[in-house]
Amino acid sequence: MQLKELQQQVDTWITSTGVRYFNELTNLGILMEEVGELSRIMVRTYGEQSAKETDLKKNLADEMADILWVLTALANQCNVDLETAVQANFEKKNARDKQRHQENEKLK
């Protein structure tokens, strides 16, 4: 799926099944909640913190998809074309970091 298609599908779902978009600040809060849920799974799966019984029912991929969904909704609300934004971000990183990581002794 292309990002443009993702943005269109999220918009279609929100404006039909979801009735309307939540306002931008509500969606920002929801995004932070979803990132927190992902963090909890990551910390308990890959970090040192012990998992609770309720953590075992959580799905890493589903939490990542929740984040992508809400981020896409925010992009739609703020008139951000994610494909254009990601392409520009790659160009920025390629120009800024062309040699930076290859020259980092910590990464060798």
C-alpha atoms as one frame of an Amber mdcrd trajectory, in Angstrom:
protein
   0.000   0.000   0.000   1.286   3.434  -0.914   1.142   6.233   1.652  -1.334
   8.191  -0.501  -3.627   5.160  -0.479  -3.210   4.798   3.283  -4.152   8.440
   3.787  -7.222   8.009   1.576  -8.345   4.807   3.327  -7.951   6.357   6.787
  -9.923   9.402   5.635 -12.680   7.239   4.155 -12.967   5.163   7.330 -12.987
   8.178   9.625 -15.583  10.105   7.613 -17.897   7.117   7.226 -17.514   4.630
  10.063 -15.936   7.045  12.506 -18.383   9.848  11.565 -15.763  12.634  11.724
 -12.201  13.399  12.765 -11.474  14.103  16.409  -9.828  17.511  16.701  -6.074
  17.711  16.218  -5.237  18.019  19.918  -7.397  15.000  20.767  -5.611  13.001
  18.071  -2.264  14.179  19.391  -3.248  12.873  22.832  -4.360   9.572  21.306
  -1.035   9.335  19.462   0.841   9.794  22.739  -1.304   7.070  24.348  -0.519
   4.684  21.502   3.208   5.426  21.711   2.998   4.686  25.440   1.360   1.325
  24.724   4.124   0.485  22.242   6.729   1.563  24.786   5.233  -0.711  27.424
   5.444  -3.736  25.116   8.998  -2.891  24.009  10.250  -2.346  27.566   8.761
  -5.611  28.761   9.788  -7.630  25.697  13.265  -6.264  24.987  14.117  -4.435
  28.201  14.625  -5.583  31.749  11.135  -4.887  33.100   9.003  -7.928  33.923
   5.777  -8.391  32.006   2.417  -8.399  33.726  -0.329 -10.870  32.827  -2.202
  -8.146  30.924   0.929  -7.330  28.885   1.009 -10.820  27.388  -2.201 -10.133
  25.443  -0.755  -7.068  23.679   0.463  -7.282  20.094   3.542  -5.311  19.000
   2.503  -5.078  15.334  -1.005  -3.942  16.263   0.360  -1.169  18.488   2.660
   0.010  15.673  -0.310   0.006  13.302  -2.331   2.060  15.812   0.450   4.671
  15.831   0.585   4.755  12.036  -3.208   5.102  11.880  -3.365   8.093  14.223
  -0.306   9.721  12.646  -1.969   9.335   9.257  -5.156  10.913  10.583  -3.133
  13.857  11.900  -1.378  14.207   8.545  -4.759  14.324   6.834  -6.031  16.970
   9.245  -2.930  19.112   8.853  -2.826  18.752   5.043   0.470  16.859   5.065
   1.152  14.599   2.102   3.085  11.807   3.814   4.701  10.534   0.606   6.109
  13.980  -0.158   7.136  14.468   3.482   8.945  11.120   3.673  10.746  11.736
   0.380  11.882  15.156   1.605  12.968  13.615   4.895  15.140  11.052   3.066
  16.727  13.857   1.043  17.447  15.792   4.235  18.990  12.762   5.935  21.045
  11.821   2.869  22.476  15.337   2.625  23.054  15.817   6.343  24.229  12.341
   7.285  26.010  11.187   4.130  29.239  10.346   5.968  28.226  10.932   9.566
  27.369   7.352  10.492  30.171   5.734   8.460  32.656   7.870  10.386  31.176
   7.091  13.809  33.610   4.837  15.648  30.842   3.746  18.041  29.055   2.016
  15.158  32.037   0.020  13.947
